[in-house]
Structures are given as C-alpha cells and as structure tokens.
Amino acid sequence: MKMGCGAGSVRGGEQVVRYAGDDLRAFIARVLTWAGARPQDAEITADGLVAADIRGVHSHGIALAEAYVTRLKAGGINPAATLLIERDRGPVVVADAQAGLGIAMAVRAMDLALARAAEYGIGVVGVRNSNHCGMLAYVAMRALPHQMLGIVASNADAQVAPWGARARYMGTNPLAVAVPAGAEAPIVLDMASSVVSHGRIRAAAARGVAIPSGWALDETGRPTTDPRRALAGALLPFGGPKGSGISLLIDILAGILPGALSGPEVVPLFASPERPQGVGHLLIAILVTAFGDPDTIRQRIDRLIREVRALPLAEGHEQILLPGEIEYSRGQEYVRRGIPLPAEATEAMARLAGVTGIPEPAPHPVPSDDDC
C-alpha cells in the first residue's frame, strides 16, 4: 500500500510514524544542553543516539536521552568533563573520563586511538570513570573512513548471571568490531555478551510482551518469559560458558585494566542517578597499511564477503547475512524514508518536551514512491 507523501506508513495495520535524523539530532542536542551538557558533548551524544535508531538498534537510541538528562541534573554525569590522559606510553594510553557523557568520552578516546594508530600502526586507549556509552558500533565505525579497524569493548552494570550461577554479577559487556571493505559494505559486529541487551528486556516490559525462553532467569533463578521478572532476576550469557567467559574477559580488559569499576561495583544506568557509573571502555584502532597493501586486503575482504554469501543455504534460511549487514541496509532505508521510532522513544520525546519546553520534532514526510 502506498502512502503518498504522508507522515508515516502502514505496516501490519499499524501506523508507523517516521522522523528525519537531523530533526531528532537537533532536538536531543537541545535537550541535553538544557540539562547542562556542553554543546559539543550534547551534539556528539545526540548523533550517537540517533545513529542507533538509524540502524534499528532502538534499545540504544534516543529513548536513552531521558536517563542521560536525569543523570546530568542529578550529578551522576559531569557536564564539564574532559578526557584526561593519565598514562601515556605512545601507542597505549589510559584516560579518565571524569564522569562525563559516555558517548562523547568514548568518541574522544577512539579519536585518540586513531591518531596513535596513524603514528604507530596501532592505538589502544583504556578509559576509566565513564558512563554508559551507547551503541558501540557508532564508536568503532569512526575507524572506517581512516581505513582502520575499530574495536571497542565496554563493561556495564551487573545484569548477567555467570554460567552456572543464578545471581547477576557481570554486565552485558558489549563488543564491537568495524572492518573496512572495498566495494562491499563494511563488516560491523556489535553484540552484547548476554543473549540480548538489557534494553531489549526493558522495552519488552514497557510494551507488556513476553520474551523468549532462554533469555533470562527470574528472581528465584528459574527461567522466565516475563520481562518484569527478568528485570528482577538476571540475563543469561550467550552461548552458555563461552559467552560467560567472553563477558568476564571484557570486564577485565575494559574495566579492571584501565582502573574502572568492575562487576557489581558499576552503578546501574537507571538507578542512583546522583552517582557516576564508573564504567570502563577499551578502544583499539588498527592501521590496515601496517599489515600490507590496503587494496589487496580490501579485495580479499570483499571476496570473503561474496564467498560467504554464495554458500548453499541451510534449511529455513532465505539468505546469508554478515555482521552489520541488516543494520547497514536498514540505515540506508531510514535515511531516505525517515526513522520509524518505537512507542517508548516517542513517549520519551514527549516527556522531554514537556519538561524542557523544547518542541518535539515533526514527523518526516515519506517519499511519494514509498512502497509499504
């Protein structure tokens, strides 16, 4: 069904309202500035949140702005923070985020890693005393225009039960890796070390829908499909002992190694907003030319992508997708047609507009050739 130039599209009998990315960025940046953030930090953070919505990762999109505003107003986020270098060994740097906005601090740390990689072939920056840093792919992908590989890991507040335990101890501890290709789209892996992110459980609870079995335990340590009981219990690591081991290592590499808080020491994002979270990040940039001819390497990556896509399909599958491919295609569509936001995001915008007096963005007209 075609909608013409309406403000949304019809999908499954439900009206989907779309927004222009620039309008969302401007609104979120103004809101964060109203809450006390410096304009540059507010703009970086807004760009990172909208980038998540553009890729369809709404659990890390603009709905999170409400928590950031709460923390800015309560003192858990320091609006005057800068990335302070505390140890400098050339290609390896340790920095203090001074409890600043996590996305802005992680971006500055990655830019520092990129600068060191340009000089040394690799740049590694460990960050302590930070806060939630959004979708890691946004930070890792900063390496791609420089023909570098970007690797980002972060620890998080305790939401996950280690393999064999029924109590939470580790964070969802995500990892992102961005690999530049040639003619093909880049490979971008972005994953939590839990089966799903904590944000997806919160979203399911807000919508009142069940979660699949195998995602979480309830407060008694038993498997549950009730997202509210999952929030009171613990998420499960992906792949059983394998994901549990990876989560543990990320907590060491991104938390303990740079001197950040670890495990249950990390302050939850949605609790105690007056306290900095104490999150840690590890950011790595690798210069492709340090390993050989960049054209040859890009061509080999392109060939790998095409050969994987051309493999025989397993039963029940219609195509073979590489890491980040769905998000890349979705992003191209959303840039052209506007970003469809879930109810929790539009409701958060409405609340922020009511508190700040800043007008909400208007819906984005869908192109006349849109085919719903």
C-alpha positions in Angstrom: 0.0 0.0 0.0 1.4 3.4 -0.9 1.0 6.3 1.5 1.9 9.1 -0.9 3.6 11.9 1.0 2.1 11.2 4.3 3.9 11.4 7.7 4.1 7.7 8.1 3.5 4.3 6.6 1.1 1.5 7.3 2.6 -1.8 8.3 0.5 -4.7 9.6 -2.4 -2.4 10.1 -0.4 -0.1 12.4 0.6 3.5 11.7 4.4 3.9 11.8 5.5 7.5 12.3 8.9 8.4 10.8 11.2 11.2 11.7 14.2 12.9 10.0 17.5 12.2 11.6 18.6 15.8 11.5 15.4 16.8 13.4 16.0 14.2 16.1 19.7 15.2 16.5 18.8 18.8 16.9 16.1 18.0 19.5 18.2 15.7 21.6 21.2 18.1 21.5 19.0 20.9 22.7 17.6 18.8 25.5 21.0 17.7 26.7 22.2 21.3 26.5 19.2 22.3 28.6 20.2 19.7 31.2 23.7 21.3 31.4 25.8 19.5 28.8 28.3 21.4 26.8 27.0 22.0 23.3 29.8 19.9 21.6 29.2 17.0 24.0 25.5 17.3 23.5 25.9 17.1 19.7 28.2 14.1 19.8 25.8 12.3 22.2 22.7 13.2 20.1 24.5 11.9 17.0 25.4 8.6 18.7 21.8 8.0 19.9 20.2 8.8 16.5 22.8 6.6 14.8 21.5 3.7 16.9 17.9 4.5 15.8 19.0 4.7 12.2 20.5 1.2 12.4 17.3 0.0 14.1 19.0 -0.5 17.5 16.3 1.4 19.3 17.4 0.0 22.7 20.4 2.3 22.4 18.6 5.2 20.6 17.0 8.4 21.7 14.9 6.8 24.3 18.1 6.7 26.4 18.3 10.5 26.4 15.8 10.6 29.3 18.2 8.7 31.5 21.1 10.9 30.5 19.1 14.0 31.3 18.2 12.6 34.7 21.9 11.8 35.4 23.0 15.3 34.2 20.5 17.0 36.5 21.3 14.7 39.5 25.1 14.9 39.2 25.9 11.4 38.0 27.2 12.8 34.8 29.7 15.7 35.0 28.8 18.2 32.3 32.2 19.9 32.5 34.2 16.6 32.0 37.1 16.3 29.6 39.1 13.2 28.6 42.1 13.5 30.9 45.2 11.5 29.8 46.7 9.9 32.9 49.3 7.4 31.4 50.8 7.7 28.0 53.1 5.1 26.5 52.8 6.2 22.9 50.5 3.6 21.3 48.9 2.8 24.7 47.0 5.5 26.7 45.0 5.4 29.9 42.5 8.2 30.3 40.0 9.4 32.9 36.6 10.4 31.5 35.8 12.4 34.7 32.3 11.0 34.8 31.4 12.8 31.6 28.8 11.8 29.0 29.9 8.3 28.0 29.3 8.6 24.2 31.2 11.9 24.0 34.1 10.5 26.1 34.2 7.2 24.1 34.3 9.2 20.8 37.2 11.3 22.0 39.0 8.2 23.2 38.6 6.5 19.8 39.8 9.6 18.0 42.9 9.5 20.2 43.3 5.8 19.4 43.1 6.6 15.7 45.7 9.4 16.0 48.1 7.0 17.7 47.4 4.2 15.2 48.3 6.6 12.4 51.7 7.1 14.1 52.4 3.7 15.5 50.2 1.3 13.5 48.0 0.6 16.5 46.4 2.8 19.1 44.9 1.4 22.4 43.1 3.7 24.8 41.7 2.4 28.1 39.1 4.7 29.8 38.0 4.7 33.4 35.4 6.7 35.3 33.0 6.9 32.4 29.2 6.4 31.9 27.0 4.5 29.5 28.4 5.0 26.0 25.5 4.0 23.8 25.8 1.7 20.8 29.4 0.6 20.5 29.2 0.3 16.7 28.9 4.1 16.5 32.3 4.5 18.1 34.0 1.5 16.3 32.9 2.8 12.9 34.8 6.0 13.3 37.8 4.0 12.2 36.3 3.1 8.8 36.9 6.5 7.0 40.6 6.2 8.0 40.9 2.7 6.5 41.5 1.3 10.0 39.8 -1.4 12.0 38.0 -0.2 15.1 37.5 -2.4 18.2 35.5 -1.2 21.2 34.6 -3.0 24.4 32.8 -1.7 27.5 31.8 -3.1 30.8 28.4 -2.4 32.3 26.4 -2.7 35.5 25.7 -6.2 36.7 22.7 -7.7 34.9 24.0 -11.1 33.8 24.4 -14.3 35.7 27.7 -16.1 35.0 27.4 -19.6 33.6 26.2 -21.9 36.3 25.1 -19.1 38.7 21.6 -17.9 39.3 22.6 -14.4 40.6 23.7 -11.5 38.5 27.3 -10.4 38.6 28.6 -9.3 35.2 27.3 -6.6 32.9 26.0 -7.2 29.4 29.6 -6.2 28.5 29.3 -5.5 24.7 31.9 -5.7 22.0 32.0 -4.0 18.6 34.4 -4.5 15.7 34.3 -2.5 12.5 36.2 -3.8 9.4 36.6 -1.7 6.3 35.9 -3.4 3.0 36.3 -2.3 -0.6 33.3 -2.3 -2.9 31.2 -4.2 -0.3 29.7 -2.6 2.9 32.0 -2.8 5.9 31.7 -5.7 8.3 30.4 -4.4 11.7 29.9 -6.8 14.6 28.2 -5.2 17.6 27.0 -7.6 20.3 26.3 -7.9 23.9 27.9 -10.9 25.7 24.4 -11.6 27.1 21.8 -13.4 24.9 20.2 -9.9 24.5 20.8 -6.4 25.7 19.2 -5.2 28.9 17.5 -2.5 26.8 15.5 -5.1 24.9 14.2 -6.6 28.2 13.2 -3.1 29.3 11.5 -2.5 26.0 9.5 -5.7 26.3 8.5 -4.9 29.8 7.3 -1.4 28.7 5.2 -3.0 25.9 3.9 -5.8 28.1 5.1 -8.6 25.8 6.7 -11.9 26.7 10.4 -12.6 26.0 11.7 -15.9 24.5 12.7 -18.6 26.9 16.4 -18.8 27.3 16.9 -15.0 27.6 16.8 -14.6 31.4 16.2 -16.0 34.9 13.6 -14.7 37.4 14.4 -13.5 40.9 14.3 -17.1 42.1 16.9 -18.3 39.5 14.3 -20.1 37.3 13.9 -19.5 33.5 11.3 -16.9 32.7 9.5 -15.3 29.7 8.1 -12.4 31.8 10.3 -9.4 31.2 9.4 -7.8 34.5 10.6 -10.9 36.4 13.7 -10.9 34.2 14.5 -7.4 35.3 14.2 -8.5 38.9 16.4 -11.6 38.1 19.3 -11.9 35.7 20.0 -12.1 32.0 21.9 -15.1 30.6 25.2 -15.1 28.7 25.0 -16.1 25.1 26.4 -19.5 24.2 26.5 -20.6 27.9 30.1 -20.9 29.2 31.6 -19.3 26.1 29.6 -16.0 26.4 30.2 -16.1 30.1 33.9 -16.3 29.6 33.9 -13.5 27.0 31.9 -11.3 29.3 34.4 -11.9 32.1 37.4 -11.0 29.9 35.7 -7.8 28.7 35.2 -6.8 32.3 38.9 -7.3 32.9 40.1 -5.6 29.7 37.7 -2.7 29.7 37.1 -2.4 33.5 39.9 -3.7 35.7 42.8 -3.0 33.3 42.2 0.8 32.9 41.2 1.2 36.5 37.4 1.4 36.1 34.8 -0.2 38.4 34.0 -3.9 37.8 31.1 -6.2 38.0 28.6 -5.3 40.7 30.7 -2.2 41.6 29.4 -0.4 38.5 26.4 1.8 39.2 23.3 0.9 37.3 22.2 3.3 34.5 18.7 3.5 35.7 19.4 3.8 39.5 21.3 6.2 41.8 21.4 9.0 39.2 23.5 11.2 41.5 26.4 8.7 41.4 28.8 8.3 38.4 28.6 4.8 36.9 32.3 4.2 36.9 32.1 2.4 33.6 35.3 1.4 31.7 36.0 1.2 28.0 38.8 -0.2 25.8 39.2 1.3 22.3 41.6 -0.1 19.7 42.4 1.3 16.3 44.5 -0.8 13.8 46.1 0.7 10.7 45.5 -1.6 7.7 48.6 -0.4 5.9 50.7 -1.6 8.8 49.9 -5.2 7.6 50.3 -4.8 3.9 48.9 -3.3 0.7 45.5 -1.9 1.6 44.0 -2.5 -1.8 44.9 -6.2 -1.6 43.5 -6.5 1.9 40.2 -4.8 0.9 39.9 -7.0 -2.2 40.4 -10.1 -0.1 37.7 -8.9 2.4 35.3 -8.3 -0.5 36.0 -11.8 -1.8 35.4 -13.3 1.6 32.1 -11.5 1.9 30.9 -12.6 -1.5 32.0 -16.2 -1.0 30.2 -16.4 2.3 27.0 -15.0 0.7 27.2 -17.5 -2.1 27.4 -20.6 0.2 24.4 -23.1 0.0 21.6 -22.1 2.3 20.8 -24.1 5.4 17.2 -25.3 5.8 14.9 -22.5 6.9 17.1 -19.7 5.7 16.5 -17.3 2.8 19.8 -15.6 2.7 23.2 -15.4 4.4 24.0 -12.2 6.2 27.3 -10.9 7.5 27.6 -8.9 10.7 26.1 -5.5 10.4 24.5 -6.1 7.0 20.9 -5.9 8.2 21.7 -2.6 10.1 23.5 -1.2 7.0 20.5 -1.8 4.7 18.1 -0.6 7.3 20.2 2.6 7.8 20.1 3.3 4.0 16.3 3.0 4.0 15.8 5.1 7.2 18.0 7.9 5.9 15.8 8.1 2.7 12.4 7.5 4.2 12.8 8.7 7.8 13.3 6.8 11.0 10.4 4.8 12.5 10.6 5.1 16.2 9.1 2.6 18.8 6.5 3.9 21.2 9.0 4.1 24.1 11.1 6.5 22.1 8.2 8.8 21.0 6.8 8.7 24.6 10.3 9.7 25.9 10.4 12.6 23.5 7.0 13.8 24.6 8.1 13.7 28.2 11.3 15.5 27.5 9.5 18.2 25.5 7.1 18.7 28.4 9.9 19.1 30.9 12.1 21.3 28.9 9.6 23.3 26.8 11.6 22.4 23.7 9.2 21.5 20.8 9.2 17.9 19.6 10.3 17.1 16.1 7.5 17.0 13.5 7.0 13.6 11.7 9.0 13.2 8.5 7.1 13.1 5.1 7.6 9.7 3.4 8.7 9.9 -0.2 5.9 9.6 -2.7 7.5 6.4 -4.2 7.4 4.7 -0.8 6.0 1.2 -1.1 4.5 -0.1 2.1 
